[in-house]
Amino acid sequence: MMSKRILTFGFALLICMSVFSQGDSHATINSSIKWETDYSKAKLKAEKQEKPLLIFFTGSDWCGPCKKLVSDFFETEKFKNITKKKFVLYEADFPRNRDLVSKKQRSDNNSLKIKYDIQAYPTVILISSNGDVIGRRKGYNLMRDPSYHFDLIESLNK
């Protein structure tokens, strides 16, 4: 009887450890979409092409809701189809593993975080080609329903 409890507890512990260890990986955004890694270039590109700039504030290697938003929103065909020619994309990443972003990216991302008063991750903001904030979404729901985020980018698509 006691060995069954120990075995059951050990099995449950292994399952929990495997679930929680998956959350430590770095969530990369779909590579089939061009995400700018240099904010200056992204801003210049948005100005030249007269497109809004979509900035995704994330903690790619530690933020669970950020990782879920990547898989449920950014990696979907619907997102790719809407954004293909409509936005310039920039990821403002704040990973715990500082090797995942360059020193310049860290500096740019910290400046953007202050400028746009980012208080939570994930946050998605849309900026017009002249620099005005034209939309913002923060957080991601437990139901994993990305419609709140799709509403944001589709509102500019009309």
C-alpha positions in Angstrom: 0.0 0.0 0.0 2.8 2.4 1.0 4.9 1.6 -2.1 1.9 2.3 -4.4 1.6 5.8 -2.8 5.3 6.4 -3.2 5.1 5.2 -6.8 2.1 7.3 -7.6 3.7 10.4 -5.9 6.9 9.8 -7.9 5.0 9.5 -11.1 3.0 12.7 -10.4 6.2 14.5 -9.5 7.8 13.5 -12.9 4.8 14.7 -14.8 4.9 18.1 -13.0 8.6 18.4 -13.6 8.3 17.8 -17.3 5.4 20.3 -17.6 7.2 23.0 -15.8 10.5 22.5 -17.5 8.9 23.1 -20.8 8.2 26.6 -19.8 11.9 27.4 -19.6 12.6 27.2 -23.3 13.0 30.3 -25.5 9.9 30.9 -27.5 11.0 32.1 -30.9 8.6 33.8 -33.3 7.8 32.1 -36.6 10.8 32.5 -38.8 8.6 32.6 -42.0 7.7 36.1 -41.1 10.3 38.9 -41.1 10.7 40.3 -37.6 13.2 43.2 -37.4 15.8 42.9 -34.7 17.1 46.4 -35.0 14.6 49.0 -33.8 16.2 51.9 -35.8 15.9 49.8 -39.0 12.4 48.8 -38.2 11.3 52.4 -37.5 13.0 53.6 -40.7 11.4 50.8 -42.7 7.9 51.7 -41.3 8.5 55.4 -42.2 9.7 54.6 -45.8 6.9 52.1 -46.5 4.3 54.2 -44.6 3.2 51.2 -42.6 2.4 50.8 -38.9 5.0 49.3 -36.7 3.9 46.4 -34.6 6.0 46.0 -31.5 5.7 42.8 -29.4 7.0 43.2 -25.8 7.9 39.8 -24.5 10.0 37.8 -22.1 10.6 35.0 -24.6 12.4 32.6 -22.3 10.3 33.0 -19.1 6.9 34.5 -19.8 4.3 31.7 -20.2 1.5 33.9 -21.6 4.0 35.4 -24.1 4.9 31.9 -25.4 1.2 31.0 -25.7 0.5 34.2 -27.6 3.3 33.3 -30.0 1.8 29.9 -30.8 -1.8 31.0 -30.8 -1.5 34.3 -32.6 1.9 35.1 -34.2 2.4 31.7 -35.7 -1.0 31.3 -37.3 -1.7 31.5 -41.0 -4.3 34.2 -40.2 -1.7 36.4 -38.7 0.7 35.8 -41.6 -2.0 36.7 -44.1 -3.1 39.9 -42.4 0.4 41.2 -41.6 2.3 40.1 -44.7 2.1 43.5 -46.4 0.4 45.6 -43.7 2.9 46.0 -40.8 6.6 46.2 -40.0 7.3 43.8 -37.1 9.7 44.3 -34.2 10.1 42.1 -31.1 11.2 43.9 -27.9 12.4 40.9 -26.0 13.3 41.0 -22.3 14.7 37.5 -21.7 16.3 36.3 -18.5 19.1 34.8 -20.6 20.8 38.0 -21.7 22.7 36.2 -24.5 19.4 36.0 -26.5 19.6 39.7 -27.4 22.4 42.0 -28.2 23.5 44.9 -26.0 22.0 47.4 -28.6 18.7 45.4 -28.5 18.6 45.5 -24.7 19.2 49.3 -24.8 16.6 49.9 -27.5 14.0 47.6 -25.8 14.5 49.3 -22.4 14.0 52.7 -24.0 10.8 51.5 -25.7 9.6 50.0 -22.5 9.9 53.4 -20.8 8.6 55.4 -23.7 5.5 53.3 -24.1 5.0 52.7 -20.3 5.0 48.9 -20.6 3.8 47.4 -17.4 3.0 43.8 -18.4 4.0 41.0 -20.7 3.0 40.3 -23.3 2.1 43.7 -24.7 1.5 44.4 -28.4 1.5 48.0 -29.5 0.9 49.5 -33.0 2.6 52.7 -33.9 1.8 54.8 -37.0 4.6 55.5 -39.4 4.9 59.0 -37.8 5.3 57.5 -34.3 1.9 57.8 -32.8 0.4 54.9 -30.8 -2.6 53.7 -32.7 -3.4 50.5 -30.8 -2.4 48.5 -27.7 -3.2 45.1 -26.2 -1.6 43.8 -23.0 -1.7 40.4 -21.5 -3.2 37.2 -22.9 -6.2 35.3 -21.5 -6.2 31.9 -19.9 -8.7 30.6 -22.5 -6.0 31.1 -25.1 -8.4 33.0 -27.3 -6.3 35.4 -29.6 -9.4 37.2 -30.9 -8.6 40.2 -28.7 -5.3 40.6 -30.6 -6.8 39.8 -34.0 -9.4 42.6 -33.4 -6.5 45.0 -32.9 -4.7 44.3 -36.2 -7.9 43.8 -38.2 -9.2 47.2 -37.0 -6.4 48.8 -39.0 -7.0 46.6 -41.9 -10.4 48.1 -42.8 
